[in-house]
Amino acid sequence: MQINIDGLDIRYESVGKDGGRDVLLLPGWGATLDLYEFIIKHLSDRFKVTALDFPGCGGSQIMERPWDVQDYADLTVSFIEKVGLKNPILIGHSNGGRVIMQLCGTGMLSPDKVILLGAAGIKHKKTFKQKVRQSAFKLIKRILLLPGIRKYSKNLLERARSHFGSADYKSAPEVLRQTMVRLINRDMRGVLSNIKASTLLIYGENDTAATVEDANIIASYIDDAGVCVIKGAGHFAFLDRPFEVAKIIDSFLNG
């Protein structure tokens, strides 16, 4: 299904029990709702589960300018209102979790329950190696954008981005690259203590994108929060250990 939100065509899916409690699932960076099909189907016998593709991902139209986390939050609220969801339980993976932190931490939404799956949002100090790589790329970029060099340097600049950037950064269009930079440079600690929802954090033991340390930091700011660590799992714990994650979610939602 598709719906137009603030001029953007947004792909979404809504399945499950008629009259069931609404659940809204927000995907991670670059992911589509298809990645979460196991969770969606698992909950659909008891809940009305809705998931969407964020702009620039899957079947949703790409935005014209770089976004920050507030833009994602604004779109989510507009989507909820237009689709007609009623105070949904929120589930967010990675960047979707970051968006939920913004929604709940600024009072835009007040769900009673939130599930964060490997949620991003904690900014750490860069290592010396990371600082060197960042400085090197900035210097190269500055040189290649000098007048007289700029028109010859497009391919060289892309090669520099390819060498210094992450896989997600390298594969993204420019507007999403700038969006990604804005997102990862935003530390969510400033809004976390305002979250009043009962919050379950599920993180993979071997997740390097959003670590167990991050989970514990996030939980320390929220009055009613608990962390579950999935042994042997990575950033996609719900794919690595689907049945274990499903049981934990069931226990939380039934409690």
Secondary structure, 3 states (H helix, E strand, C coil): CEEEECCEEEEEEEEECCCCEEEEEECCCCCCHHHHHHHHHHHCCCEEEEEECCCCCCCCCCCCCCCCHHHHHHHHHHHHHHHCCCCCEEEEECHHHHHHHHHHHCCCCCCCEEEEECCCCCCCCCCHHHHHHHHHHHHHHHHHCCCCCHHHCHHHHHHHHHHHCCHHHHHCCHHHHHHHHHHHCCCCHHHHCCCCCEEEEEEECCCCCCCHHHHHHHHHHCCCEEEEEECCCCCCHHHHCHHHHHHHHHHHHHC
